Amino acid sequence: MRAYVWTDKALTRHAGRFVWLSLDMEKAKNAPARKQIGISAFPTLYVLDPTDGHVALRWLGGAAAIAGAAGAVLAWRRRGAGQDP
């Protein structure tokens, strides 16, 4: 993910609009986050609504599929969800 997805130009041009977080869900210390979000597959991109933390968008798939999720994330933002405070 770090090498191919987060560096993809489709995402990096929007880097200042989002807070990106990458967690290694195979590590025991991240088990609480895995349980809270309900992660069932790897890799998965989640967009959490900043107002209450619920999962607003979930995108399953490999690097190419997740890189394509940038458009879905931006569409979610355009609908008025997750507005910056």
Helices and strands as residue ranges (DSSP letters): H 9-12, G 15-17, G 28-30, H 31-37, E 44-48, E 55-60, H 63-67, H 69-78
